[in-house]
Amino acid sequence: MTSVERDSEKKRDLDRKRIILSSIFLLIFIFGTFLIFTTPSNIEIKYNLTVETKDGEQISFNTYKPIDGDDEMTAIIIGHGVMVNKEMLKSYAIELATSGFFVVTHDFRAHGLSSGELERNKLKNDVKAIKAYLLNKGNIDRHNFGYIGYSMGGFAGNDVVKDDNDFKFFIGVGTGLALDYEDCKNRDLNILMILAKYDQGRRLEQSKEEIADRLNIDDDDVHVNKLYESFETRNATMLFYDDNSDHFTTAYDQDFIREARDFAINTFPDVEPIDANFYANFRFLILIFQLIGGVGIFFLIIKPLTKFIIKPKEEEEEEVFEIKTEDETIATLSLKALIYSFGLAILGMAIIFFTVFLFLPLTTAGLSIAVLFGQAFGILILLWRIGKKNDLSIIQILKKPFRDKRGELLREIALGAILASILYTILYLSIGLNYLGIIPSLNKIPWVLIYMALGFFMLLIFSIFFQVVIQAKFEKGMRNLFKAALLQYSILMVYFISYIMIFCILMGTMFYNMFFYFAIPMFLLAVFVSALLYEQTGKILAGAIVNTVFILLIICTLSPLSFGLAIPGFS
C-alpha cells in the first residue's frame, strides 16, 4: 500500500469515527430533549400563552396542570425577578403541579416575551391579568390562590396580595415583605419568607424586622426556621434560612423548592398530590446529559460543514488570515493584552457610554456592552501598535476579514449563520425552555439589532487579536487549540470579573456579581467556537457571527426594556 493510499485509508477511518461519534452525541441530545420535556409525565405544560393587562401590555405565561386535574383546582401564580424570566422558576412550578396545583409562571412586562417597559408600580397589573385569566378558565377555585414571588416578583406580589383576600399564602424568595400586622389581621394568609445566607441583596436582619412587623412582636423574638402561629388558624408564618445558596441560586435550590412546595400543601391540605416524587435534581441531571449531547454534536459538525461550505473543492489552497509578530512571544502578547485592557478600559467605556449607551434602552445590555467594549478598545489600540510594525493601518486590519475571494466571504457568512442557528436551537431546547428564557420579545428587536452590531464589532476585535495574532503562533492540533482557547478565556475573565467587582463596590452592592453565572459559561463556549472555527477555516468571521448571535440574544433577553439611566436591581 502506497503512502497516498495509507493517508486515504486513515482519512476514511477518521471520517467513520467522526460519523459514529456524531451519531452518539445526536442520540444523546434527542433522548435528553425527550426526557426533559416529558419529566414528569403526569403534568401538562403549555408554553408562551398571552394575556392582556388593563393598560394594554401583552404578558407571556406558561401553565402547568396535573393531567387529571379537570375539576376545580387551586391556582398558584409565580413571579420572577429582575433581569430573568418565567423559565427561571420552572422547577418550582413543576413540583407544585405534581402536588395537585394549577400553576402559572409569567414574564413581567419588559422581561422575556412580554411587551412594555419596566415600570415597577405597574407590575401588579401583570399579576392581576394572570389572575383574571385563571378566573375565566372556569375550573379554578375562585377564592383560593397562592402567590410565590422571587426577588422583584415578591415586591410585585406584595402589592397584589395586600388588597386581595383570595390569596391564602404568600411565599417570598430572596425578596422583601411589605405585609405587616394591620394588613394581615382578620384574614387568612400564611406567609413564608425564604432567604439564603449569601444573598447579595438582602440581609437577615431586614427579613427578621419584616417578619416581626407581620407578627407584631420584637425583632429579637424572630428566629429562623421556626413556624409561628399555625396552618390550622390560617396565619402560619416562617422565615426559612439556608446557608448554602445566594440570591441567584435560590431559584434552583432544592431545599427552597421543597420548603415552598410543602408550605403550599399545608396551606391547602384538601388538594390531592398526584406524585410524591421530587424532580428538580433529576431534571438538572437530564439538562447536563442533554447539553453534553447538544454541544458535542455542535462541535463535531463544524469540520464537515466547514469543508462543505467554505472549501467545496479540495484543490483550493487555504488562505489563512494572520498578522506576523515575530518579535513577540505568546506570553508578552498576553501580558500586553491585560495591560492595554486595564489601562484603557475607562476611556473605552466612556466612549461607548456617551455615544451609544445614553441613547438606548436595555440598560443591563448596555452596561454589559460598555464593560466589554472597555477591553475591546484597549486591544484595538494594541492592534494599532502591532499593525504599525507590519505597515498596516488599523482600518486595513479591520477590513481584512471582509476581503472576498471567489465568493469566500458569502460562504463564510453562510457558515456562521448556519452554525449560529444550530447552536441557538440547541441552547433554546435545553436551557431556554427549561431554566432561563433566551428569546427577546418583539418590541426589543430594533434595539437588539443595534446591540448585535456593536457586539459584532467587539467580537471581531477580540477574534483578530486572539485568533489572528495569538492563536496563529500555536502549532495546529487539538492540544494547542485548547491552550489557545483557555488563554483567551483567562484574559477575558480576569478583566470582566475585575471590572464587575469594581462596579459592585462603587454601587455598594454585590448584586451584580450574579453576572458571573452567565458570563462564565458563555465566554467559555465563545472562545472554543472562535478557536475551532479559526483552526478549521483560517478565518474569523464565522466565529464572530456565531458568538454575536448567541451572546447578544441572551444578554438582550435578560435585559428588561427600560429607558434612561436607571440600572435594574432587586428591590
C-alpha positions as CSV (number, residue, x, y, z in Angstrom):
1,M,0.0,0.0,0.0
2,T,1.4,3.4,-1.0
3,S,1.7,6.3,1.3
4,V,-1.1,8.1,-0.6
5,E,-3.4,5.0,-0.1
6,R,-2.4,4.8,3.6
7,D,-3.3,8.5,4.1
8,S,-6.6,8.0,2.2
9,E,-7.5,5.0,4.4
10,K,-6.5,6.9,7.5
11,K,-8.8,9.8,6.5
12,R,-11.7,7.4,5.8
13,D,-11.2,5.8,9.2
14,L,-11.3,9.2,10.9
15,D,-14.4,10.1,9.0
16,R,-16.1,6.9,10.1
17,K,-15.2,7.6,13.7
18,R,-16.5,11.1,13.4
19,I,-19.8,9.9,12.0
20,I,-20.1,7.3,14.7
21,L,-19.3,9.8,17.5
22,S,-21.6,12.4,15.9
23,S,-24.4,9.9,15.8
24,I,-23.9,9.1,19.5
25,F,-24.0,12.7,20.6
26,L,-27.1,13.4,18.4
27,L,-28.9,10.5,20.0
28,I,-27.9,11.7,23.5
29,F,-29.3,15.2,22.7
30,I,-32.5,13.8,21.2
31,F,-33.0,11.5,24.1
32,G,-32.2,14.2,26.6
33,T,-34.6,16.6,24.9
34,F,-37.3,14.0,25.0
35,L,-36.7,13.3,28.7
36,I,-36.6,16.9,29.8
37,F,-39.9,17.7,28.2
38,T,-41.7,14.6,29.5
39,T,-40.4,14.5,33.0
40,P,-42.6,14.4,35.0
41,S,-45.1,12.7,32.7
42,N,-48.2,13.4,34.8
43,I,-48.4,17.1,34.2
44,E,-49.3,19.1,31.1
45,I,-47.3,22.2,30.2
46,K,-48.4,24.9,27.8
47,Y,-45.8,27.4,26.7
48,N,-45.9,31.1,25.8
49,L,-49.6,31.8,26.1
50,T,-50.6,35.5,26.3
51,V,-53.0,37.7,28.2
52,E,-53.5,41.5,28.0
53,T,-53.3,43.7,31.1
54,K,-55.7,46.6,31.8
55,D,-53.1,49.1,30.5
56,G,-52.7,47.2,27.2
57,E,-49.5,45.1,27.7
58,Q,-49.2,41.6,26.4
59,I,-48.0,39.3,29.2
60,S,-46.5,35.9,28.2
61,F,-47.0,33.0,30.5
62,N,-46.7,29.2,30.9
63,T,-49.2,26.9,32.6
64,Y,-48.5,23.7,34.5
65,K,-51.6,21.5,35.1
66,P,-52.0,18.0,36.6
67,I,-53.1,15.8,33.7
68,D,-56.1,14.5,35.7
69,G,-56.8,17.9,37.2
70,D,-60.0,18.9,35.4
71,D,-62.2,19.6,38.4
72,E,-62.0,22.8,40.4
73,M,-58.3,23.4,41.0
74,T,-56.3,25.7,43.4
75,A,-54.1,28.0,41.4
76,I,-50.6,29.4,42.3
77,I,-49.1,32.3,40.5
78,I,-45.3,32.6,40.4
79,G,-43.5,35.9,39.6
80,H,-39.8,36.1,38.7
81,G,-37.1,38.6,39.5
82,V,-35.5,41.4,37.5
83,M,-33.2,40.5,34.6
84,V,-34.6,37.0,34.4
85,N,-37.9,35.5,33.1
86,K,-40.6,32.9,33.7
87,E,-38.4,29.9,32.8
88,M,-36.2,30.5,35.8
89,L,-39.0,29.4,38.2
90,K,-39.9,26.2,36.2
91,S,-38.6,23.9,38.9
92,Y,-41.0,25.5,41.5
93,A,-43.9,25.2,39.0
94,I,-43.3,21.5,38.2
95,E,-43.1,20.4,41.9
96,L,-46.3,22.4,42.7
97,A,-48.1,21.0,39.7
98,T,-47.3,17.4,40.7
99,S,-48.6,18.3,44.1
100,G,-52.0,19.0,42.5
101,F,-52.0,22.7,41.9
102,F,-52.6,24.6,38.6
103,V,-49.5,26.8,38.3
104,V,-48.7,29.8,36.2
105,T,-45.3,31.4,35.6
106,H,-45.3,34.6,33.7
107,D,-42.9,37.2,32.2
108,F,-43.4,40.5,33.8
109,R,-43.6,43.5,31.4
110,A,-40.3,44.4,29.7
111,H,-39.0,40.9,30.5
112,G,-38.8,37.7,28.4
113,L,-41.5,37.6,25.8
114,S,-43.8,40.2,27.4
115,S,-44.2,43.7,26.0
116,G,-43.9,47.0,27.7
117,E,-41.3,49.0,29.6
118,L,-40.1,48.3,33.1
119,E,-42.3,50.4,35.5
120,R,-42.2,48.9,39.0
121,N,-45.5,50.5,40.1
122,K,-47.3,48.7,37.2
123,L,-46.0,45.1,37.7
124,K,-49.1,44.4,39.9
125,N,-51.2,44.8,36.7
126,D,-49.4,41.8,35.2
127,V,-50.3,39.6,38.2
128,K,-53.9,40.8,38.2
129,A,-54.1,39.9,34.4
130,I,-52.9,36.4,35.2
131,K,-55.5,36.0,37.9
132,A,-58.2,37.3,35.6
133,Y,-57.2,34.7,33.0
134,L,-57.4,32.0,35.7
135,L,-60.9,33.1,36.8
136,N,-62.1,32.9,33.2
137,K,-61.0,29.3,32.9
138,G,-64.0,28.0,34.8
139,N,-62.2,25.2,36.6
140,I,-60.2,27.3,39.1
141,D,-61.2,27.8,42.7
142,R,-62.1,31.4,42.6
143,H,-61.3,32.2,46.3
144,N,-58.2,30.2,47.0
145,F,-55.0,31.3,45.3
146,G,-51.3,31.3,46.3
147,Y,-48.5,33.6,45.2
148,I,-44.8,32.9,45.0
149,G,-42.5,35.8,44.3
150,Y,-38.8,35.7,43.6
151,S,-36.8,38.9,44.1
152,M,-38.6,41.7,42.1
153,G,-41.6,39.3,41.7
154,G,-42.0,39.3,45.5
155,F,-42.4,43.1,45.7
156,A,-45.0,43.0,42.9
157,G,-46.8,40.2,44.8
158,N,-46.9,42.2,48.0
159,D,-48.8,44.9,46.2
160,V,-51.4,42.4,44.9
161,V,-51.8,40.2,48.0
162,K,-52.2,43.1,50.3
163,D,-55.5,44.1,48.8
164,D,-56.8,40.7,47.6
165,N,-58.2,38.3,50.2
166,D,-58.4,35.5,47.6
167,F,-54.7,34.9,48.1
168,K,-54.3,32.5,51.1
169,F,-50.5,32.3,51.1
170,F,-47.6,34.5,50.1
171,I,-44.1,33.0,49.6
172,G,-41.2,35.4,49.1
173,V,-37.9,34.0,47.8
174,G,-35.0,36.4,48.2
175,T,-37.3,39.3,48.5
176,G,-39.0,41.7,51.0
177,L,-42.2,41.5,52.9
178,A,-44.5,44.6,52.9
179,L,-47.4,42.8,54.7
180,D,-47.5,44.0,58.3
181,Y,-49.8,43.2,61.2
182,E,-52.5,45.5,60.1
183,D,-52.5,44.1,56.5
184,C,-52.8,40.5,57.8
185,K,-55.2,40.6,60.7
186,N,-58.8,39.5,60.2
187,R,-57.9,37.5,57.1
188,D,-56.5,34.0,56.2
189,L,-52.9,34.5,55.0
190,N,-50.0,32.2,55.5
191,I,-46.5,33.7,54.9
192,L,-43.2,32.0,54.2
193,M,-40.1,34.1,53.6
194,I,-37.1,32.3,52.1
195,L,-33.6,33.7,52.4
196,A,-30.1,32.5,51.5
197,K,-27.2,33.2,53.8
198,Y,-25.1,34.6,50.9
199,D,-27.9,36.6,49.3
200,Q,-26.3,39.6,47.6
201,G,-29.2,41.9,48.1
202,R,-30.9,41.2,51.4
203,R,-29.7,40.9,55.0
204,L,-31.1,38.5,57.6
205,E,-31.8,41.5,59.9
206,Q,-34.1,43.0,57.2
207,S,-36.2,39.9,56.9
208,K,-36.4,39.5,60.7
209,E,-37.7,43.0,61.0
210,E,-40.3,42.4,58.4
211,I,-41.5,39.2,60.0
212,A,-41.6,41.0,63.3
213,D,-43.9,43.6,61.8
214,R,-46.1,40.9,60.4
215,L,-46.4,39.1,63.8
216,N,-46.4,42.4,65.8
217,I,-43.5,41.2,68.0
218,D,-40.0,42.4,68.7
219,D,-37.2,41.7,66.1
220,D,-35.2,39.8,68.7
221,D,-38.1,37.3,69.1
222,V,-38.0,36.3,65.5
223,H,-36.0,33.0,64.9
224,V,-35.2,31.4,61.6
225,N,-36.8,28.1,60.6
226,K,-39.4,28.3,63.3
227,L,-43.1,28.2,62.5
228,Y,-45.1,30.9,64.2
229,E,-48.9,30.5,64.6
230,S,-50.3,27.6,62.6
231,F,-51.8,26.3,59.4
232,E,-55.0,25.4,61.3
233,T,-55.5,29.1,62.3
234,R,-54.5,30.1,58.8
235,N,-51.9,32.6,59.8
236,A,-48.8,30.5,59.8
237,T,-45.6,32.5,59.4
238,M,-42.0,31.3,58.9
239,L,-38.6,32.7,57.9
240,F,-36.7,29.8,56.2
241,Y,-33.0,30.4,56.2
242,D,-30.4,28.3,54.3
243,D,-26.6,28.7,54.4
244,N,-25.7,27.1,51.1
245,S,-27.1,29.5,48.5
246,D,-27.0,33.1,47.2
247,H,-29.6,35.3,45.6
248,F,-29.4,33.7,42.1
249,T,-29.4,30.0,43.2
250,T,-32.5,30.4,45.4
251,A,-34.4,29.9,42.2
252,Y,-33.0,26.5,41.8
253,D,-32.1,25.3,45.3
254,Q,-33.8,22.0,46.1
255,D,-34.2,22.9,49.8
256,F,-36.1,26.1,48.9
257,I,-38.3,24.4,46.3
258,R,-39.2,21.6,48.8
259,E,-40.0,24.2,51.5
260,A,-42.2,26.2,49.2
261,R,-44.0,23.1,47.9
262,D,-44.6,21.8,51.5
263,F,-45.8,25.2,52.6
264,A,-48.4,25.3,49.8
265,I,-49.5,21.7,50.6
266,N,-50.0,22.6,54.2
267,T,-51.9,25.8,53.3
268,F,-54.3,23.8,51.1
269,P,-54.5,20.3,52.7
270,D,-57.5,19.3,50.6
271,V,-55.5,19.5,47.3
272,E,-54.6,15.9,46.4
273,P,-51.0,15.4,45.2
274,I,-50.7,13.3,42.0
275,D,-47.0,12.5,42.5
276,A,-44.9,12.5,45.7
277,N,-41.6,12.3,43.8
278,F,-39.2,15.3,43.7
279,Y,-37.9,16.0,40.2
280,A,-35.7,19.1,40.5
281,N,-32.4,17.2,40.9
282,F,-33.3,14.6,38.3
283,R,-34.2,17.3,35.7
284,F,-30.9,19.1,36.3
285,L,-29.1,15.8,35.5
286,I,-31.1,15.5,32.4
287,L,-30.1,19.0,31.4
288,I,-26.4,18.2,31.8
289,F,-27.0,15.0,29.7
290,Q,-28.8,17.0,27.1
291,L,-26.2,19.7,26.9
292,I,-23.4,17.2,26.6
293,G,-25.1,15.7,23.5
294,G,-26.1,19.1,22.1
295,V,-22.7,20.8,22.5
296,G,-20.9,17.7,21.4
297,I,-22.8,17.4,18.2
298,F,-22.4,21.1,17.5
299,F,-18.6,21.0,17.7
300,L,-18.4,17.7,15.7
301,I,-20.4,19.1,12.8
302,I,-18.2,22.2,12.5
303,K,-15.5,20.4,10.4
304,P,-17.8,18.7,7.9
305,L,-19.9,21.9,7.5
306,T,-16.8,24.0,7.1
307,K,-15.5,21.6,4.4
308,F,-18.8,21.6,2.6
309,I,-19.4,25.4,2.7
310,I,-16.0,27.1,2.9
311,K,-13.8,24.7,1.0
312,P,-16.0,22.9,-1.6
313,K,-13.0,22.0,-3.7
314,E,-10.1,20.0,-2.3
315,E,-7.7,21.6,-4.7
316,E,-8.4,25.1,-3.4
317,E,-5.5,26.4,-1.3
318,E,-6.4,27.6,2.1
319,E,-5.6,31.3,2.8
320,V,-5.0,31.9,6.5
321,F,-5.6,35.4,8.0
322,E,-2.7,36.2,10.3
323,I,-0.6,39.1,11.4
324,K,3.1,38.5,11.9
325,T,4.6,39.3,15.3
326,E,8.0,37.5,15.2
327,D,9.4,39.8,17.9
328,E,6.7,38.9,20.4
329,T,6.0,35.7,22.3
330,I,2.7,34.4,23.4
331,A,3.5,35.4,27.0
332,T,4.4,39.0,26.1
333,L,1.3,39.4,23.9
334,S,-0.9,38.1,26.7
335,L,0.6,40.5,29.2
336,K,0.2,43.4,26.9
337,A,-3.4,42.5,26.3
338,L,-4.1,42.7,30.0
339,I,-2.1,45.9,30.4
340,Y,-3.9,47.6,27.5
341,S,-7.3,46.3,28.6
342,F,-7.0,47.7,32.2
343,G,-5.1,50.8,31.2
344,L,-7.6,52.0,28.5
345,A,-10.8,50.4,29.7
346,I,-12.2,53.5,31.4
347,L,-11.7,55.6,28.2
348,G,-13.3,52.8,26.1
349,M,-16.3,52.6,28.4
350,A,-16.7,56.3,28.3
351,I,-16.7,56.4,24.5
352,I,-19.4,53.7,24.3
353,F,-21.4,55.3,27.2
354,F,-21.6,58.8,25.8
355,T,-22.0,57.9,22.1
356,V,-24.4,54.9,22.4
357,F,-25.5,53.9,25.9
358,L,-27.1,57.2,26.8
359,F,-29.5,56.9,23.9
360,L,-30.5,53.3,24.0
361,P,-32.8,51.2,26.3
362,L,-32.0,47.7,27.6
363,T,-29.8,49.2,30.3
364,T,-28.4,46.0,31.5
365,A,-27.3,45.0,28.0
366,G,-25.8,48.5,27.6
367,L,-23.8,48.0,30.8
368,S,-22.5,44.6,29.7
369,I,-21.5,46.1,26.3
370,A,-19.8,49.1,27.9
371,V,-17.7,46.8,30.2
372,L,-16.7,44.5,27.3
373,F,-16.0,47.5,25.0
374,G,-13.6,48.8,27.5
375,Q,-11.4,45.7,27.0
376,A,-12.0,45.7,23.2
377,F,-10.9,49.3,23.0
378,G,-7.6,48.5,24.8
379,I,-7.0,45.6,22.5
380,L,-7.9,47.8,19.4
381,I,-5.1,50.2,20.4
382,L,-2.7,47.2,20.9
383,L,-3.6,46.0,17.4
384,W,-2.9,49.5,16.0
385,R,0.6,49.3,17.6
386,I,1.1,45.9,16.2
387,G,-0.1,47.0,12.8
388,K,2.4,49.9,12.6
389,K,5.2,47.3,12.8
390,N,3.7,45.5,9.8
391,D,2.9,48.6,7.8
392,L,-0.8,48.0,8.3
393,S,-3.2,50.7,9.4
394,I,-6.0,49.8,11.9
395,I,-8.5,50.2,9.0
396,Q,-6.6,47.7,6.9
397,I,-6.6,45.3,9.8
398,L,-10.3,45.6,10.4
399,K,-11.2,45.3,6.7
400,K,-9.0,42.3,6.0
401,P,-11.6,39.7,7.3
402,F,-14.1,41.0,4.7
403,R,-11.9,40.5,1.6
404,D,-13.9,38.5,-0.9
405,K,-12.0,35.9,-2.9
406,R,-14.2,33.8,-5.3
407,G,-17.2,34.2,-3.0
408,E,-15.4,33.2,0.1
409,L,-17.0,36.0,2.2
410,L,-20.5,34.9,1.4
411,R,-19.7,31.3,2.1
412,E,-18.1,32.2,5.5
413,I,-21.2,34.3,6.4
414,A,-23.4,31.4,5.4
415,L,-21.3,29.1,7.6
416,G,-21.6,31.4,10.6
417,A,-25.4,31.8,10.1
418,I,-26.0,28.1,9.9
419,L,-23.9,27.3,12.9
420,A,-25.4,30.1,14.9
421,S,-28.9,28.7,14.1
422,I,-27.9,25.2,15.2
423,L,-26.2,26.3,18.4
424,Y,-29.1,28.6,19.3
425,T,-31.6,25.9,18.7
426,I,-29.7,23.5,21.0
427,L,-29.5,26.2,23.7
428,Y,-33.2,27.0,23.4
429,L,-34.4,23.4,23.6
430,S,-32.2,22.8,26.7
431,I,-31.7,25.9,28.8
432,G,-34.1,28.3,27.0
433,L,-37.3,26.4,27.7
434,N,-36.4,24.9,31.0
435,Y,-34.1,27.1,33.0
436,L,-33.7,30.6,31.5
437,G,-35.5,32.1,28.5
438,I,-33.2,33.3,25.7
439,I,-35.6,34.8,23.1
440,P,-36.3,38.5,23.4
441,S,-39.7,40.0,22.9
442,L,-40.7,41.6,19.6
443,N,-40.6,45.1,21.0
444,K,-36.9,44.7,21.9
445,I,-35.9,43.6,18.4
446,P,-34.9,47.1,17.0
447,W,-32.6,47.7,20.0
448,V,-31.3,44.1,19.9
449,L,-30.1,44.7,16.3
450,I,-28.2,47.7,17.3
451,Y,-26.6,45.9,20.3
452,M,-25.8,43.0,18.0
453,A,-23.9,45.4,15.6
454,L,-21.9,46.7,18.5
455,G,-21.3,43.2,19.8
456,F,-20.1,42.0,16.4
457,F,-17.6,44.9,16.2
458,M,-16.2,44.0,19.6
459,L,-16.1,40.3,18.9
460,L,-14.3,41.0,15.6
461,I,-11.6,42.9,17.5
462,F,-11.2,40.1,20.0
463,S,-11.0,37.5,17.2
464,I,-8.4,39.5,15.3
465,F,-6.2,39.6,18.3
466,F,-6.8,36.3,20.0
467,Q,-7.0,34.2,16.8
468,V,-5.1,36.1,14.1
469,V,-2.3,37.3,16.4
470,I,-2.0,34.8,19.3
471,Q,-3.6,31.5,18.1
472,A,-1.6,31.8,14.9
473,K,1.5,31.4,16.9
474,F,0.4,28.0,18.2
475,E,1.0,24.9,16.1
476,K,-2.1,23.2,14.9
477,G,-3.6,20.4,16.9
478,M,-6.2,19.7,19.5
479,R,-3.9,20.2,22.5
480,N,-2.7,23.6,21.2
481,L,-6.2,24.6,20.3
482,F,-7.2,24.0,23.9
483,K,-4.2,26.1,25.1
484,A,-5.1,29.0,22.8
485,A,-8.8,28.9,23.8
486,L,-8.1,28.7,27.6
487,L,-5.6,31.5,27.3
488,Q,-8.2,33.8,25.7
489,Y,-10.7,32.7,28.3
490,S,-8.4,33.6,31.1
491,I,-7.6,37.1,29.8
492,L,-11.3,37.8,29.2
493,M,-12.4,36.6,32.6
494,V,-9.7,38.3,34.6
495,Y,-10.8,41.6,33.0
496,F,-14.5,41.0,33.3
497,I,-14.5,39.8,36.9
498,S,-12.3,42.7,38.0
499,Y,-14.5,45.4,36.5
500,I,-17.8,43.9,37.6
501,M,-16.4,43.7,41.1
502,I,-15.2,47.3,40.9
503,F,-18.7,48.2,39.8
504,C,-20.3,46.3,42.7
505,I,-18.0,48.1,45.2
506,L,-18.9,51.5,43.7
507,M,-22.6,50.7,43.7
508,G,-22.4,49.4,47.3
509,T,-23.9,46.0,46.4
510,M,-22.7,42.6,45.3
511,F,-25.9,42.0,43.4
512,Y,-24.3,42.4,40.0
513,N,-21.7,39.7,40.6
514,M,-24.5,37.4,39.5
515,F,-23.4,38.3,36.0
516,F,-20.7,35.7,36.6
517,Y,-23.4,32.9,36.4
518,F,-24.0,33.9,32.8
519,A,-20.5,35.1,31.8
520,I,-18.5,32.1,32.8
521,P,-20.3,29.5,30.6
522,M,-21.0,32.0,27.7
523,F,-17.4,33.1,27.4
524,L,-16.1,29.5,27.7
525,L,-18.4,28.4,24.8
526,A,-17.5,31.5,22.8
527,V,-13.7,31.1,23.0
528,F,-13.9,27.5,21.8
529,V,-16.2,28.4,19.0
530,S,-13.8,31.1,17.8
531,A,-10.7,28.9,18.2
532,L,-12.1,25.9,16.4
533,L,-13.5,27.8,13.5
534,Y,-10.2,29.7,13.0
535,E,-8.3,26.4,13.0
536,Q,-10.7,24.9,10.5
537,T,-11.1,27.9,8.2
538,G,-8.1,30.2,8.8
539,K,-10.8,33.0,9.1
540,I,-12.7,34.7,11.9
541,L,-16.0,35.9,10.5
542,A,-17.9,32.7,11.1
543,G,-16.9,32.5,14.7
544,A,-17.7,36.2,15.3
545,I,-21.2,35.7,13.8
546,V,-22.0,32.6,15.9
547,N,-20.8,34.3,19.1
548,T,-22.7,37.5,18.3
549,V,-26.0,35.7,17.8
550,F,-26.0,33.6,21.0
551,I,-24.3,36.0,23.4
552,L,-26.2,39.2,22.4
553,L,-29.6,37.5,22.2
554,I,-29.1,36.0,25.7
555,I,-27.9,39.4,27.1
556,C,-30.7,41.3,25.5
557,T,-33.3,38.8,26.6
558,L,-32.2,39.1,30.2
559,S,-32.1,42.9,30.0
560,P,-35.5,44.5,30.8
561,L,-36.7,47.1,28.4
562,S,-36.2,50.4,30.2
563,F,-35.2,53.9,29.1
564,G,-32.9,56.3,31.0
565,L,-30.0,55.6,33.3
566,A,-31.9,53.5,35.9
567,I,-29.9,50.3,36.5
568,P,-32.2,47.4,37.4
569,G,-31.8,46.0,40.9
570,F,-33.6,43.5,43.0
571,S,-35.7,45.9,45.1
